[in-house]
Amino acid sequence: YANLRDANLGGADLGYANLRYANLGGADLGGADLRDATGAGGQLLSMQGIPSGRVILYPTPGGWVLVVGCWKGTVKKLKTMIATDQGWPEATGEMCALRRPSLKAVIALCQDHIKRHPQVIADLAARWAVEA
């Protein structure tokens, strides 16, 4: 059981890594290569190919964390951000409009993924003795 809480794993090559029981709470996975990695709690989701950059959704003992390119937050915060053209990192006006449809699809996929794994946060919190 690796405790990677608050670890800076940005840009790390984690391909094929077994992160199934890792505590990734507060970890920075931006730019990490997670190709074929086994996710924390077995439920890590990784996508490439959208205009905003690589997408990583991973569970932590404190909740789900979403990374899109250089942005990091929750699915709810991403949904709030893309509702306007304000507060986007590295995008304004026309770029926001261009990226919005892909990000809406990312949100829908993340919401579905989270819904299909209702116990993962509680299980990680119990394993790492953290209040969810």
Secondary structure, DSSP 4 states (H G I P E B T S, - for coil): --B-TT-B-TT-B-TT-B-TT-B-TT-B-TT-B-TTPBPGGG--EEE--STT--EEEEEETTEEEEEETTEEE-HHHHHHHHTSSSS-TT--HHHHHHHHHHHHHHHHHHHHHHHH-TTHHHHHHHHTT---
